[in-house]
Amino acid sequence: MTDKAYLIKNMLMYQAELGAAVQRKYDHPALDLITQREAFFFLKERDTAYGGEFTHGQAWVKRMTREGKLNPKRRGKSDNSPLMYSKAEMIALWNAEYMEINEIFRGIKL
């Protein structure tokens, strides 16, 4: 069984990071958007930052996009224009998945 205090500490750290990312998005919107390839590397860095396992790669990004949980935008009007992903949106989805996997809200009606 995982220590609850450890899970709560991580959740609070992740939420603080999300708050900073959202603020950065409002202050400098261009810094929030990254290409699809950069999104894969961004998530790999998040997964492995503290010795974690790399689980949020290309397949995860494509599945979340297909399910409508990530909403990339094209930079231009052409079909060849790069897809741009929001760092804040990816962090929020990553955090939600972390909380769901670790059953942080178990027993609470949402």
Short mmCIF file of the C-alpha atoms (twelve columns), coordinates in Angstrom:
data_MODEL
# 
_entry.id   MODEL 
# 
loop_
_atom_site.group_PDB 
_atom_site.id 
_atom_site.type_symbol 
_atom_site.label_atom_id 
_atom_site.label_alt_id 
_atom_site.label_comp_id 
_atom_site.label_asym_id 
_atom_site.label_seq_id 
_atom_site.Cartn_x 
_atom_site.Cartn_y 
_atom_site.Cartn_z 
_atom_site.pdbx_PDB_model_num 
ATOM 1   C CA . MET A 1   0.000   0.000  0.000   1 
ATOM 2   C CA . THR A 2   1.278   3.422  -0.916  1 
ATOM 3   C CA . ASP A 3   1.689   6.041  1.781   1 
ATOM 4   C CA . LYS A 4   -1.222  8.522  1.611   1 
ATOM 5   C CA . ALA A 5   0.921   11.453 2.718   1 
ATOM 6   C CA . TYR A 6   3.306   10.752 -0.184  1 
ATOM 7   C CA . LEU A 7   0.428   10.688 -2.690  1 
ATOM 8   C CA . ILE A 8   -1.063  13.898 -1.306  1 
ATOM 9   C CA . LYS A 9   2.343   15.630 -1.370  1 
ATOM 10  C CA . ASN A 10  2.785   14.645 -5.025  1 
ATOM 11  C CA . MET A 11  -0.735  15.772 -5.872  1 
ATOM 12  C CA . LEU A 12  -0.112  19.190 -4.314  1 
ATOM 13  C CA . MET A 13  3.220   19.573 -6.125  1 
ATOM 14  C CA . TYR A 14  1.606   18.637 -9.434  1 
ATOM 15  C CA . GLN A 15  -1.230  21.099 -8.849  1 
ATOM 16  C CA . ALA A 16  1.244   23.885 -8.063  1 
ATOM 17  C CA . GLU A 17  3.057   23.074 -11.312 1 
ATOM 18  C CA . LEU A 18  -0.258  23.203 -13.164 1 
ATOM 19  C CA . GLY A 19  -1.040  26.600 -11.633 1 
ATOM 20  C CA . ALA A 20  2.312   27.941 -12.811 1 
ATOM 21  C CA . ALA A 21  1.749   26.515 -16.314 1 
ATOM 22  C CA . VAL A 22  -1.704  28.093 -16.565 1 
ATOM 23  C CA . GLN A 23  -0.359  31.454 -15.424 1 
ATOM 24  C CA . ARG A 24  2.447   31.217 -17.997 1 
ATOM 25  C CA . LYS A 25  -0.174  30.367 -20.631 1 
ATOM 26  C CA . TYR A 26  -2.065  33.585 -19.876 1 
ATOM 27  C CA . ASP A 27  1.058   35.757 -19.629 1 
ATOM 28  C CA . HIS A 28  2.855   34.319 -22.680 1 
ATOM 29  C CA . PRO A 29  0.482   32.168 -24.780 1 
ATOM 30  C CA . ALA A 30  3.151   31.332 -27.353 1 
ATOM 31  C CA . LEU A 31  5.335   29.679 -24.689 1 
ATOM 32  C CA . ASP A 32  2.524   27.275 -23.792 1 
ATOM 33  C CA . LEU A 33  2.191   25.759 -27.257 1 
ATOM 34  C CA . ILE A 34  4.561   23.030 -28.398 1 
ATOM 35  C CA . THR A 35  4.647   20.762 -31.446 1 
ATOM 36  C CA . GLN A 36  3.571   17.139 -31.306 1 
ATOM 37  C CA . ARG A 37  7.168   15.931 -31.304 1 
ATOM 38  C CA . GLU A 38  8.037   18.343 -28.468 1 
ATOM 39  C CA . ALA A 39  4.960   17.078 -26.585 1 
ATOM 40  C CA . PHE A 40  6.335   13.535 -26.657 1 
ATOM 41  C CA . PHE A 41  9.676   14.694 -25.203 1 
ATOM 42  C CA . PHE A 42  7.937   16.977 -22.672 1 
ATOM 43  C CA . LEU A 43  5.919   14.058 -21.297 1 
ATOM 44  C CA . LYS A 44  8.934   11.745 -21.283 1 
ATOM 45  C CA . GLU A 45  10.811  14.278 -19.129 1 
ATOM 46  C CA . ARG A 46  7.841   14.476 -16.738 1 
ATOM 47  C CA . ASP A 47  7.576   10.700 -16.452 1 
ATOM 48  C CA . THR A 48  11.264  10.092 -15.825 1 
ATOM 49  C CA . ALA A 49  12.069  13.222 -13.782 1 
ATOM 50  C CA . TYR A 50  12.045  11.408 -10.442 1 
ATOM 51  C CA . GLY A 51  12.966  7.907  -11.541 1 
ATOM 52  C CA . GLY A 52  9.477   7.116  -12.765 1 
ATOM 53  C CA . GLU A 53  8.580   4.829  -15.626 1 
ATOM 54  C CA . PHE A 54  8.051   6.310  -19.096 1 
ATOM 55  C CA . THR A 55  4.339   5.697  -19.793 1 
ATOM 56  C CA . HIS A 56  3.026   8.888  -21.415 1 
ATOM 57  C CA . GLY A 57  4.493   8.668  -24.885 1 
ATOM 58  C CA . GLN A 58  3.291   8.939  -28.440 1 
ATOM 59  C CA . ALA A 59  0.534   6.340  -28.063 1 
ATOM 60  C CA . TRP A 60  -0.846  8.096  -24.953 1 
ATOM 61  C CA . VAL A 61  -0.919  11.511 -26.675 1 
ATOM 62  C CA . LYS A 62  -2.683  10.075 -29.731 1 
ATOM 63  C CA . ARG A 63  -5.192  8.141  -27.579 1 
ATOM 64  C CA . MET A 64  -6.005  11.225 -25.470 1 
ATOM 65  C CA . THR A 65  -6.445  13.278 -28.652 1 
ATOM 66  C CA . ARG A 66  -8.694  10.615 -30.192 1 
ATOM 67  C CA . GLU A 67  -10.798 10.493 -26.990 1 
ATOM 68  C CA . GLY A 68  -11.132 14.291 -27.054 1 
ATOM 69  C CA . LYS A 69  -9.205  14.853 -23.824 1 
ATOM 70  C CA . LEU A 70  -6.362  16.721 -25.587 1 
ATOM 71  C CA . ASN A 71  -7.259  19.364 -28.151 1 
ATOM 72  C CA . PRO A 72  -4.326  20.231 -30.414 1 
ATOM 73  C CA . LYS A 73  -4.624  23.149 -32.801 1 
ATOM 74  C CA . ARG A 74  -3.004  23.513 -36.195 1 
ATOM 75  C CA . ARG A 75  -0.532  26.375 -36.470 1 
ATOM 76  C CA . GLY A 76  -1.671  27.208 -40.001 1 
ATOM 77  C CA . LYS A 77  -4.555  26.460 -42.353 1 
ATOM 78  C CA . SER A 78  -2.860  23.687 -44.316 1 
ATOM 79  C CA . ASP A 79  -3.222  19.993 -43.480 1 
ATOM 80  C CA . ASN A 80  0.574   19.902 -43.272 1 
ATOM 81  C CA . SER A 81  0.692   22.594 -40.584 1 
ATOM 82  C CA . PRO A 82  2.095   21.255 -37.301 1 
ATOM 83  C CA . LEU A 83  -0.239  20.284 -34.503 1 
ATOM 84  C CA . MET A 84  0.357   22.430 -31.433 1 
ATOM 85  C CA . TYR A 85  -0.360  21.116 -27.940 1 
ATOM 86  C CA . SER A 86  -0.880  23.134 -24.769 1 
ATOM 87  C CA . LYS A 87  1.572   22.264 -21.982 1 
ATOM 88  C CA . ALA A 88  -1.000  23.342 -19.370 1 
ATOM 89  C CA . GLU A 89  -3.638  21.042 -20.864 1 
ATOM 90  C CA . MET A 90  -1.222  18.091 -20.937 1 
ATOM 91  C CA . ILE A 91  -0.149  18.705 -17.326 1 
ATOM 92  C CA . ALA A 92  -3.804  18.874 -16.216 1 
ATOM 93  C CA . LEU A 93  -4.615  15.599 -17.980 1 
ATOM 94  C CA . TRP A 94  -1.447  13.964 -16.609 1 
ATOM 95  C CA . ASN A 95  -2.451  15.085 -13.082 1 
ATOM 96  C CA . ALA A 96  -6.003  13.792 -13.487 1 
ATOM 97  C CA . GLU A 97  -4.688  10.419 -14.583 1 
ATOM 98  C CA . TYR A 98  -2.249  10.327 -11.635 1 
ATOM 99  C CA . MET A 99  -5.104  10.963 -9.199  1 
ATOM 100 C CA . GLU A 100 -7.327  8.373  -10.845 1 
ATOM 101 C CA . ILE A 101 -4.629  5.662  -10.903 1 
ATOM 102 C CA . ASN A 102 -3.772  6.263  -7.250  1 
ATOM 103 C CA . GLU A 103 -7.460  6.463  -6.254  1 
ATOM 104 C CA . ILE A 104 -6.917  9.743  -4.435  1 
ATOM 105 C CA . PHE A 105 -10.627 10.548 -4.549  1 
ATOM 106 C CA . ARG A 106 -11.834 7.053  -3.628  1 
ATOM 107 C CA . GLY A 107 -15.006 7.263  -1.579  1 
ATOM 108 C CA . ILE A 108 -15.790 10.815 -2.698  1 
ATOM 109 C CA . LYS A 109 -18.708 11.435 -5.039  1 
ATOM 110 C CA . LEU A 110 -17.558 13.611 -7.920  1 
# 
